[in-house]
Amino acid sequence: MAERKKILIIVENLPVPFDTRVWQEAVTLADHGYVVSVICPKGKGYTKEEEYLQGVHIFRHSLPEEGNGALGYLREYFSALKEEIRLAKKIYKEIGFDVIHGCNPPDDIYMVARKFKKYGVKYVFDHHDICPELFEAKFGQTKRLLYFSQIWLERQTYRHCAFAFVTNESYKKIAVERGGMDPRKVLVLRSGPRLERMKIMPPRENLKRGYRYMVGYLGVIGQQEGVEYLLEAAQYIKEHENNVFWGIVGGGPHLEALKKKAKEMGLDDCVEFTGRIPDPQMLEYMNTADVCVNSDKWNSMNDKSTMNKILEYMALGKSIVQFDMTEGRYSAGEASLYAKNNDAVDMAEKIIELLKDPERRKKMGEYGRNRIRTELSWEHTSRVLLDGYEKFFEGKFD
């Protein structure tokens, strides 16, 4: 019997199993005969330093408190890199690995792989976020040196990887044009949801707090997610209709600031921030929502990025309102209405339009659910992951 191939996945952004894409990748690879280990940070509800779940070895490390400033990010990245190297040495000794599969951000995980190059370990890049555009979205034009440092790290990452997975065609174009990659070595692996996770359930009307309708949001609460636009849309609708409750599900570094802002805007009675909650509660909120919304601000990063929340809304058969972005439109198609970019009032008007038309909401939801079921669920998209590693271990990327 051939020896089982061993893969070490490193992710810094979120813990597993909370990071859905990374966890789906890890479990899928383990289910298909690979020995899979994961290095990730600790997080709320995920504090065990070592754990074995669903055939995956998990090793977690501590990180400094999450911050928004440039110095905070540098401190976090330096600390994570140090811990990743430490744990990788431990895993190599105890379990072993043939490949390090690095999930950005940041674009420095190739540095861990370089420590093991002398042992024949290869690096595979899993491109989740375009970091130069991410930093530009966070810091604007005031941190140009930081922006160009991210361009350099991105190029180094592509230079050192054997092949790469990217989330969409926009990212593949960046990999080829900016990263200098051979197009044959860049595989589009979309982050499709698992239908068994995104279960359609009866709504819980009590979650609407007596309001007629509910608008749902699911995702990280950070600076670049544009949740401020949701609050402005909520204020507009409250002034004109006052029949909508807003269930905002998710946690992140900007959460407390947005709670304070909502209170200052007089939205306490119609806006709820749940924070990060387990899947069963999340599903109650999203299934109760009449319309789901993606408030991501239009910028060069978000325009090119595939947002998991869009695919998850579609999996639940929900009609969507979002700003008009390249990859958002590719994912949702007719399941969404598209507001004028960064225009909270137009977003509010689009939400009102859908709330007043239940038949249209139903048709849009059915379209989205069917698109996930037949094309974009993980059951379909994960084939790229398995094919990619099969070709790699057969030497077809050499």
N, C-alpha and C positions, 0 to 999 in steps of 0.2 A: 504493500500500500504506500502511495506517495505521501511524503511528509506534508502536513497541513501548513499552508502559508500563514504568516503572522503579520498583522497590521496594527500599528499604534496610531490612534487618532488623537490629535492634540487640538483642543478648542479653549480659547481664553475668554470669550465673550459671555458665555452662560454655562451653568452646570448642566450635566446630563443626569437624568433623562429629560430635564426641562427644555433643553434645546432640541426642538422637534426634529429638525433636519439631521443634526448630528446623531441623535439617538436612532432615528430610522435607518440611517446609513450603517451604524454599528450593529444593530440587531439583524438587519438584512444580510450583512457580510457574515455574521456569526451563524445565522441560519443556513448559509450556503457553504459551510465547512471551513471558514477562516477562523483563526485564533485572533480575537479582537480585544485590544486594551484601549482605554481612553484616559487621557489626562485632561482634567478640567478644573475650574475654580469651585470652591464651596459657594453655596448660596442658600437662601431661605428654604428650609425643608430638605436641603441636600448637604448635610454637614459631616457625614461619615468620611473618614480619610480613605478607606478602602471598602469596596463593595462589589459583589458579583451578582449581576442581574441579567436574566434572559440570555445567558451565555456570554456576557460581556464583563471583562475585568475593568472596574472603575477606580481610578486614583484621583483624589481631589486635594487641592492645596488652598491655603488662605491667600487673600489679596488685600491690599490696602482698601480703605473705604472708597467707594466709587465717587468720582468727582467729575466736574464738567470742564475744568480749566486745563490748559495745555500741560502745565506742570503736574497736575493730577494724573493725566493720561500717561505721561512719561514715567512717573513713579510706579503706576500700575503695570506698565509694560515691562519695566526693568525687573520688578519683583516677580512677575509671571514667568519671564524668561529664565530667571534663576531657578524657580521652582520646577519648571518644565524640564530643565536639564537634569536636575536632581532626581526627579521621578523617572525620567527616561532611563537613566543609568540603573536605577533599581529594577525597572521592568525588563530591561535588556538582560540583566543578570538572572532574574527569577523566571521570566516567561519567554523573553526573546521577541524580536520583530524583524521582518525583512524590509518593511516600508514604514516611513512616517508620513501620515496623511494629515496635513496641516490645514486647519479651518480658520480663515481670517475673519475679522480683524484681530490683531494687527498683522502686518506683512513681515513679521520677523521670525516666524516659526521655522523657516528654513535654516536659521542659525543653530537650532537644536539638531536638525538632521545632519548638519556638517560635522558635528561631533562624532557621528557614527558612520561617516562615509568610508573610513578605512576598513570597516567591517562589511562593506558591500551593501549597506542600507541605502535605499533610494528615497527620494522625496517626491510626494504627490501633493499638489496644491488644490485645495477646495475653495474656490473663490466666492465667498459669500457677499462681501461688500467691497465697493471700489473706494479704497481708503483715501486717495487724494481728494476725491469729490466729497467724501464723508467729512474730512477735516475742513474743507472749504465751507460745507453747509454749517458746521458747528462754529467756526471762527471767522467766516467771511474772508475778506481780502486783507485783513490785518496781520495774518500769520503766513506770509508767502514763503518764508524759509521753512516753516513746518510743512506746508503744502508740497514743496519740492523735495523735502526729505521723504515724503510718502511716495512720490513718483520714483525716487531712487530705490526705495525698499521694494516697491512693486516690481520694478525691473529685475532686481536681484532675485526676488522670489521666483519669477518665471525663468530666469537664467539657471537656477539651481534645481528646477523640478523636472522629473522624467516625463510627466504629462500632467494635465490639469482638468478638473471638473469646474464648470462655470454654470451659473443658474439660468442664463438666457442668452439669446443671440447678441444682445447689446454688449454683454460682458465678453463674449467670444471675440467680438470685434476689437475690444480693448486689449484682450490677450494677444491678438495677432499684431495689431497696429502699434500699440504702446509697449507691449511686453515682448515683442519679437518672437512669438511662439509659432511653430509650425502648425497650421490649421488642423492637420491630421491628429495632433496631440492635444487638442482642446475639445472636450466633450461636453455638450450641453446636458446637464443633469438638473432637471427642474424639481423644485421642492414641493412635490404633490402631497396633499394630506391623505392619511389613511381613512377610508370611509368608515371603518369600524370604530375609529376614535371620534370622528365628527358625526355623532348620532343625532338624527332628527327625533325630537321629543315634543310632547304637548307643551304649549306655553304655560307659564305660571303667571296668571294675571295679577297676583298680589305684588309682583315685582315692579309693576308700573306705578305703584303708590297712588292709585286712584286716577291717574291720567289715562286718556283714551288710547294714546299711542306710546310706543317706546322705540327710540333709536339706539342701536347698539354699536359699541366700538370695542375692538379686541386688539391689544398690542402693547408694545413697550411705550412707556411714558417718558420720552426723552426730548431733547431740544429740537431735533429734526423731524419729529412726528407730527408737528403742526396741530396739536390738540387745542391750541389757542383758537384756531379757526372753528373748532367744534363749539367752544364756549361762546364765540361771537354769533355763530349760527343759532345756538340755543337761546341767546338773549333776543335775537331778532324774532324767532318764532314765538317766544314768550310774549313779546310785545304785540304780535299780530294774531296769534292763535291761542296760545297758552293751553295747549292740549297734549304736549309731548313731554315724556320723561326720557332722560338720557342715562343709559347704563354704560359707564366707561370702565372696562375691565383690563387690568394690567398694572404692572409696577415699573419703576424706573427712577432715575435721578431727578427728574423734573416733576415728580408726583406732588410733593408737598407744596411747591410753588404754584402749581395749577389749582390745587385745592384752595389755597389762599386767594387766588385770582377769582375763582368761581364764587367764593363768598363775597368778595368785594363787588362783584357784578350782580349780586342779588339772586344767584342761581341755586342757592342751597336747597330749595324745595323741589327742584326739578332735575338736578344733576347729582349723580352718585358716582364717586370714584371707589371702586371695590378694592383696589390694590391687586396684587397677584393672588389668585385663588385657584384651588384644585379644579381639574377638568369637570367633575360633575356639576359644580356650581357655575363654572364658565358656560357649560352647555345650557344650563337653565336660563341664564341671561341671554345668550345668543339666540336660543330657540324662541324666547319671548319677544325679542325685538321684531318690529314690523319692517324696519329698514335698517341695514347696516351701513356704516360709513367708514371711509378711509380718508383721513384728513391730512395725509402727508403733503407737506408743502412742495410745490413745484420747484425743483432745482436740478442741477445737472446730475446729481446722484440719484435722487428719487425717480427722475424720468427714465433712467436706465435700469432701475432695480425692480425685481419681482418681489412683491410684498406677500408674505405668507397669509396675512389676514384676509386678503382678497380671495385666495383659493379656499380658505376655511369658510368664509361666508358662502361661497358658491357651493361648497360641499353640504352646507346646511340648507340649501335652497332659498337663500335670501337675496332679495334685490338690493342693489348697492348704489351709493352715491360717492363719487370721488372726483378729484381734479383730473384733468385730461393729460395723462402721461403715456409715453410710448409703451412701456411694458405693462402698465396697469390696463391699458386698452387691449393689449394682446391677450392677457389672462382672462379678463372679464367679458369682453365683447358685448353682446346684447344683454348681459346680466346686470349692466351698470348704466346709470346716467352720469354724464361728465360735466361738472361745473366749470365755469371759467376759472383759470388757474389762480390760486391764492385769493379767491373772492368768496368770503364767508357768506355774504348775502345771497349770491347766486347758489351757493351750496345749500343754504336754507330753503331757497325757493324750489330747488330740485327735490329736496326732502319732502316739502309740503306737497309738491306735485305727485309724488309716489304715494304718500300717505292717503291722499284723496282718491287713489285709483287702485283698489285691491285686486282687480282682475289683471291689471298690468304688472303689479308686484308678483302675482302668482306666475304669470308667463315668464317673467324675467328670472324668477327663482328656479323654475323648472329647466330653463335653458342652462343656467349655471350649473345646477346639480348634474344634468346630463353631460355637460362638457367635462366635469370632473370624473364622472363615472366611466366615460368612454375613452378619455384621453389623458387627463391631467392628474389622476390619483397616483399615489405612490406605487400602487400595484403596476401601473404602466411605466412611470418615469424611472423607477428603480432599476429597470433592465439596463439602462446606460451605465449605472454603477457596476453591476456585475460583469457586463460585457467589457468595460474598461479595464477592470482588474484581470479578467481572463486574458485579454490581449497583452497586457503588460507582462504577466508572468509567462506568457508564451514567447516573449521577446519581440513582439510586433511593433513596439515603440522605440526599439534600439536604432 
